Amino acid sequence: EIDGYFSCWTNPLKKGYSGVATFSLEKPLNVLYAMGIDQFDKEGRMLVTEFEHFILFNVYFPNGRSGEARLKYKLDFCECFLRFLERIKQESKKPVILCGDLNTAHKEIDLAKPEKYNNVSGFLPEERKWIDKFISKGMIDSFRIFNSGPGYYTWWDQKVRARERGEGWRLDYFFIDSRLKKNIINALIHSDIYGSDHCPVEVIIRF
């Protein structure tokens, strides 16, 4: 609990494995903790908080690197999540924002050595095509509005000291409903902040 903030957390079945939290100065109008699909909900990977001007989806997407079964789990999660988001968007009529670790680098410029990882989960064609599909539903990669070039990363493999060599991946995003494009002031990656194998990402939106 942080003084002055409203907080909500997911409660994953396997402690210490996954989960997300959202902190806000304003109390959300509504909070959803699950999609209603047990195989995904038990990992506590999603929080939905509704505010006056938008609905925020805070999501930690699965990692698909541990084998074919886990890759299938990730891709199934992505498809179910997209249907869930579209349903919420239609029911509420409000613009949506997706933030979180998608565990996928979208384009070649989103990782340091794309030719090395063509057959590795996190950069597989089917994973990248899902992001294309998601964007086609009216979502904008907010960071790319302001930064079009390579060299911007949010995750580095600590086991091989990748951060020291500048060999990272951009896995963490703020995707913004196109209806809010005029409200986006800036989008930032804080790669100077340490303490994790990821670094913080930020978007500034004004109403």
KEKE-3310 file (N, C-alpha, C; in steps of 0.2 Angstrom, whole numbers, plus 5000, padded with zeros to 4 digits):
npx = (5004:5003:5004:4991:4988:4976:4975:4976:4977:4981:4979:4988:4988:5000:5012:5023:5026:5019:5008:5000:4999:4990:4991:4983:4979:4966:4952:4947:4932:4927:4933:4941:4946:4949:4947:4937:4941:4947:4960:4968:4965:4969:4983:4984:4986:4981:4973:4959:4955:4943:4941:4937:4939:4944:4948:4959:4969:4980:4992:5001:5009:5010:5026:5033:5044:5047:5044:5034:5021:5019:5021:5009:5000:5003:4999:4986:4981:4983:4974:4962:4962:4961:4948:4941:4945:4940:4926:4924:4927:4917:4905:4907:4909:4920:4937:4951:4966:4981:4993:5009:5020:5022:5029:5034:5044:5040:5044:5058:5067:5064:5073:5090:5097:5090:5091:5096:5086:5075:5069:5065:5054:5045:5049:5044:5036:5022:5019:5022:5013:5001:5002:5001:4988:4981:4984:4977:4965:4962:4972:4986:5004:5011:5024:5031:5025:5033:5046:5055:5066:5079:5086:5080:5076:5068:5070:5083:5093:5099:5107:5117:5123:5117:5113:5124:5130:5122:5112:5097:5078:5063:5050:5040:5025:5014:5000:4988:4971:4966:4957:4961:4972:4975:4976:4988:5003:5017:5028:5039:5054:5062:5077:5088:5085:5088:5087:5080:5077:5070:5065:5057:5042:5033:5019:5012:4996:4984:4969)
npy = (4994:5011:5027:5038:5033:5023:5005:4990:4972:4957:4939:4927:4909:4902:4907:4921:4919:4925:4939:4955:4973:4988:5005:5020:5038:5042:5033:5019:5017:5005:4988:4974:4958:4947:4936:4927:4914:4900:4894:4904:4914:4909:4912:4925:4937:4949:4965:4975:4992:5004:5021:5039:5044:5033:5015:5005:4992:4982:4971:4956:4947:4929:4920:4911:4903:4891:4879:4869:4868:4878:4889:4888:4890:4904:4909:4906:4913:4926:4927:4925:4935:4947:4945:4947:4960:4967:4965:4972:4984:4987:4986:4996:5008:5016:5023:5012:5007:4998:4992:4985:4970:4962:4952:4950:4956:4967:4972:4972:4982:4982:4974:4970:4961:4955:4945:4934:4928:4923:4911:4910:4911:4925:4932:4926:4923:4921:4926:4940:4943:4943:4955:4964:4961:4965:4979:4982:4983:4996:5001:5010:5010:5019:5023:5023:5034:5045:5040:5033:5025:5012:5004:5006:4999:4988:4977:4966:4952:4945:4935:4934:4946:4956:4969:4977:4976:4982:4974:4972:4970:4976:4974:4979:4989:5003:5003:5013:5017:5023:5033:5041:5047:5061:5065:5061:5065:5062:5048:5037:5028:5023:5019:5021:5018:5006:4990:4979:4966:4972:4989:5004:5010:5024:5033:5049:5057:5068:5076)
npz = (5000:4996:5002:4998:4986:4977:4977:4968:4966:4958:4961:4960:4958:4959:4969:4968:4955:4944:4940:4943:4947:4950:4953:4958:4958:4958:4963:4955:4944:4942:4944:4936:4938:4930:4916:4915:4911:4917:4915:4912:4921:4933:4934:4936:4927:4923:4925:4925:4925:4927:4922:4922:4908:4901:4899:4908:4904:4912:4909:4910:4899:4895:4894:4881:4880:4886:4880:4867:4872:4881:4873:4865:4875:4877:4865:4864:4875:4870:4860:4866:4875:4867:4861:4873:4877:4866:4868:4880:4876:4867:4875:4885:4878:4880:4876:4876:4885:4884:4894:4898:4900:4885:4881:4868:4855:4843:4830:4819:4823:4836:4844:4848:4840:4828:4818:4825:4832:4826:4827:4840:4854:4857:4847:4836:4820:4822:4834:4832:4822:4829:4837:4826:4822:4833:4833:4822:4826:4830:4838:4845:4845:4857:4859:4847:4841:4844:4843:4831:4827:4829:4844:4856:4871:4883:4890:4896:4895:4910:4913:4903:4904:4896:4896:4898:4886:4878:4871:4870:4871:4866:4875:4883:4883:4880:4873:4864:4862:4847:4847:4857:4852:4850:4863:4868:4875:4877:4876:4884:4887:4901:4902:4910:4923:4935:4943:4940:4927:4918:4912:4917:4908:4901:4898:4894:4895:4891:4897)
capx = (5000:5007:5000:4989:4986:4972:4979:4973:4982:4979:4980:4989:4988:5007:5015:5029:5027:5016:5003:5000:4996:4989:4991:4980:4978:4959:4949:4943:4925:4926:4939:4940:4952:4949:4943:4932:4944:4951:4967:4972:4964:4973:4990:4983:4990:4977:4969:4956:4952:4939:4942:4932:4940:4947:4948:4966:4971:4987:4993:5008:5008:5014:5032:5032:5050:5049:5042:5028:5014:5019:5020:5002:4996:5004:4995:4979:4980:4983:4968:4956:4962:4959:4941:4939:4946:4935:4919:4924:4927:4910:4900:4908:4910:4926:4943:4955:4974:4984:5000:5012:5025:5019:5034:5035:5046:5035:5047:5065:5070:5063:5078:5096:5100:5084:5092:5098:5080:5069:5065:5064:5048:5047:5050:5041:5031:5015:5018:5022:5007:4996:5002:4998:4981:4979:4985:4972:4958:4962:4977:4993:5010:5012:5031:5033:5023:5038:5053:5054:5072:5081:5090:5076:5074:5065:5072:5089:5095:5104:5111:5123:5125:5115:5112:5130:5132:5116:5108:5090:5072:5057:5044:5035:5022:5008:4996:4983:4966:4967:4952:4965:4979:4976:4978:4995:5008:5023:5029:5046:5057:5067:5082:5093:5083:5090:5084:5076:5079:5066:5065:5050:5040:5029:5015:5008:4990:4981:4962)
capy = (5000:5017:5033:5043:5029:5017:5000:4983:4967:4950:4934:4921:4903:4900:4913:4923:4917:4930:4944:4962:4978:4995:5010:5026:5043:5042:5027:5017:5017:4998:4984:4967:4954:4940:4936:4922:4908:4898:4892:4910:4918:4907:4915:4932:4941:4954:4969:4980:4997:5009:5028:5043:5045:5027:5009:5003:4985:4980:4964:4952:4941:4923:4919:4905:4900:4884:4873:4870:4868:4885:4894:4887:4894:4911:4912:4905:4919:4932:4927:4926:4942:4951:4945:4950:4968:4970:4965:4977:4991:4988:4987:5002:5013:5020:5021:5008:5008:4992:4993:4979:4966:4958:4946:4949:4961:4968:4973:4970:4987:4981:4970:4972:4956:4951:4939:4929:4926:4922:4905:4910:4914:4932:4936:4922:4927:4921:4931:4947:4944:4944:4962:4967:4960:4969:4986:4983:4984:5003:5003:5013:5009:5026:5025:5024:5041:5050:5038:5029:5022:5007:5005:5007:4992:4988:4971:4963:4945:4947:4929:4935:4953:4959:4976:4981:4976:4986:4969:4972:4969:4981:4970:4983:4994:5007:5003:5017:5017:5028:5039:5045:5049:5068:5066:5058:5071:5059:5041:5037:5022:5025:5014:5023:5016:4999:4987:4974:4965:4977:4996:5007:5014:5029:5037:5055:5058:5074:5077)
capz = (5000:4995:5004:4993:4980:4977:4974:4967:4965:4956:4966:4956:4961:4960:4972:4965:4947:4940:4944:4941:4952:4947:4958:4954:4962:4958:4964:4949:4944:4942:4943:4934:4939:4927:4909:4916:4908:4922:4914:4911:4926:4939:4934:4938:4923:4920:4929:4921:4929:4923:4924:4918:4901:4898:4903:4907:4904:4914:4907:4910:4894:4896:4891:4877:4878:4889:4876:4863:4876:4884:4867:4863:4880:4876:4859:4866:4879:4866:4856:4871:4878:4862:4861:4879:4876:4861:4871:4885:4873:4864:4881:4889:4873:4881:4874:4880:4885:4886:4896:4901:4896:4880:4880:4861:4851:4837:4824:4820:4827:4843:4847:4845:4835:4826:4814:4829:4836:4821:4829:4847:4856:4859:4840:4831:4816:4824:4840:4830:4818:4834:4838:4820:4822:4839:4831:4817:4830:4832:4844:4843:4849:4858:4859:4840:4838:4845:4842:4825:4826:4833:4849:4862:4873:4889:4894:4895:4898:4915:4913:4899:4905:4889:4896:4897:4879:4874:4867:4873:4868:4868:4876:4887:4879:4881:4867:4866:4858:4842:4849:4862:4849:4851:4870:4870:4875:4876:4878:4886:4890:4906:4902:4915:4929:4936:4948:4937:4920:4914:4914:4917:4902:4903:4893:4897:4892:4894:4895)
cpx = (5004:5002:4998:4986:4981:4976:4975:4978:4978:4982:4982:4990:4995:5010:5022:5031:5024:5011:5005:4997:4995:4988:4988:4979:4970:4957:4945:4936:4923:4933:4937:4946:4953:4945:4937:4934:4949:4958:4971:4971:4968:4980:4990:4987:4986:4973:4966:4953:4949:4940:4937:4933:4942:4946:4955:4966:4978:4988:5000:5007:5012:5021:5031:5039:5052:5047:5036:5021:5014:5018:5012:4998:4997:4999:4988:4977:4979:4976:4962:4956:4960:4951:4938:4939:4941:4928:4919:4923:4920:4905:4901:4908:4916:4932:4947:4963:4976:4991:5003:5017:5021:5023:5035:5038:5043:5039:5055:5069:5069:5067:5084:5099:5094:5085:5094:5092:5074:5065:5065:5058:5050:5048:5048:5036:5024:5013:5018:5016:5001:4996:5000:4991:4978:4979:4979:4965:4958:4967:4983:4998:5013:5019:5033:5030:5029:5045:5052:5060:5073:5084:5087:5073:5071:5067:5079:5090:5100:5109:5118:5125:5123:5115:5118:5133:5127:5112:5101:5084:5067:5051:5038:5032:5016:5005:4989:4977:4966:4962:4956:4971:4980:4978:4985:5000:5015:5023:5037:5048:5063:5073:5088:5091:5084:5086:5080:5079:5075:5067:5058:5049:5034:5025:5012:5002:4987:4974:4960)
cpy = (5006:5023:5037:5039:5024:5011:4994:4978:4961:4945:4928:4915:4901:4907:4914:4922:4923:4935:4951:4967:4984:4999:5017:5031:5043:5034:5025:5016:5009:4994:4977:4964:4948:4941:4931:4915:4905:4897:4898:4914:4916:4910:4922:4937:4947:4958:4974:4986:5003:5016:5032:5043:5038:5021:5006:4995:4984:4973:4962:4946:4935:4923:4912:4901:4893:4878:4874:4871:4875:4890:4894:4891:4901:4913:4911:4911:4925:4933:4928:4933:4947:4951:4948:4958:4971:4970:4970:4984:4992:4989:4994:5008:5018:5018:5016:5009:5001:4994:4986:4976:4961:4952:4945:4956:4962:4968:4972:4976:4987:4977:4971:4967:4952:4945:4933:4925:4925:4916:4904:4914:4921:4936:4931:4925:4927:4925:4938:4948:4946:4952:4966:4967:4965:4977:4987:4985:4992:5005:5006:5012:5016:5028:5027:5031:5046:5047:5032:5024:5016:5009:5007:5001:4993:4982:4968:4957:4946:4941:4930:4942:4957:4967:4980:4981:4980:4981:4968:4970:4974:4976:4973:4989:4998:5007:5008:5017:5024:5034:5043:5048:5057:5070:5064:5064:5068:5052:5040:5030:5025:5020:5015:5021:5008:4996:4981:4972:4969:4984:4999:5010:5018:5032:5043:5057:5064:5075:5084)
cpz = (5000:4997:4998:4987:4982:4974:4973:4964:4962:4961:4963:4960:4964:4963:4969:4958:4943:4944:4942:4947:4948:4953:4954:4960:4963:4959:4957:4949:4944:4941:4941:4935:4935:4920:4910:4912:4913:4921:4913:4918:4932:4939:4935:4934:4920:4925:4924:4926:4925:4926:4920:4911:4897:4902:4902:4908:4906:4914:4907:4905:4896:4892:4887:4876:4881:4885:4872:4867:4879:4879:4865:4868:4879:4870:4860:4870:4875:4863:4861:4874:4873:4861:4867:4879:4872:4864:4876:4882:4870:4870:4884:4884:4875:4878:4879:4880:4887:4888:4899:4897:4892:4879:4873:4859:4845:4831:4825:4823:4834:4847:4844:4840:4832:4822:4818:4832:4832:4823:4836:4849:4859:4852:4835:4827:4819:4830:4837:4826:4823:4836:4832:4820:4828:4837:4826:4820:4832:4837:4841:4848:4851:4858:4852:4837:4839:4844:4837:4824:4830:4840:4856:4865:4881:4893:4891:4898:4903:4915:4909:4899:4898:4890:4896:4890:4875:4869:4871:4868:4870:4869:4880:4883:4882:4874:4868:4860:4853:4843:4854:4859:4851:4858:4872:4869:4874:4878:4879:4888:4895:4907:4907:4922:4930:4942:4946:4930:4915:4916:4914:4910:4905:4897:4897:4892:4895:4892:4897)
residu = (GLU:ILE:ASP:GLY:TYR:PHE:SER:CYS:TRP:THR:ASN:PRO:LEU:LYS:LYS:GLY:TYR:SER:GLY:VAL:ALA:THR:PHE:SER:LEU:GLU:LYS:PRO:LEU:ASN:VAL:LEU:TYR:ALA:MET:GLY:ILE:ASP:GLN:PHE:ASP:LYS:GLU:GLY:ARG:MET:LEU:VAL:THR:GLU:PHE:GLU:HIS:PHE:ILE:LEU:PHE:ASN:VAL:TYR:PHE:PRO:ASN:GLY:ARG:SER:GLY:GLU:ALA:ARG:LEU:LYS:TYR:LYS:LEU:ASP:PHE:CYS:GLU:CYS:PHE:LEU:ARG:PHE:LEU:GLU:ARG:ILE:LYS:GLN:GLU:SER:LYS:LYS:PRO:VAL:ILE:LEU:CYS:GLY:ASP:LEU:ASN:THR:ALA:HIS:LYS:GLU:ILE:ASP:LEU:ALA:LYS:PRO:GLU:LYS:TYR:ASN:ASN:VAL:SER:GLY:PHE:LEU:PRO:GLU:GLU:ARG:LYS:TRP:ILE:ASP:LYS:PHE:ILE:SER:LYS:GLY:MET:ILE:ASP:SER:PHE:ARG:ILE:PHE:ASN:SER:GLY:PRO:GLY:TYR:TYR:THR:TRP:TRP:ASP:GLN:LYS:VAL:ARG:ALA:ARG:GLU:ARG:GLY:GLU:GLY:TRP:ARG:LEU:ASP:TYR:PHE:PHE:ILE:ASP:SER:ARG:LEU:LYS:LYS:ASN:ILE:ILE:ASN:ALA:LEU:ILE:HIS:SER:ASP:ILE:TYR:GLY:SER:ASP:HIS:CYS:PRO:VAL:GLU:VAL:ILE:ILE:ARG:PHE)
# end
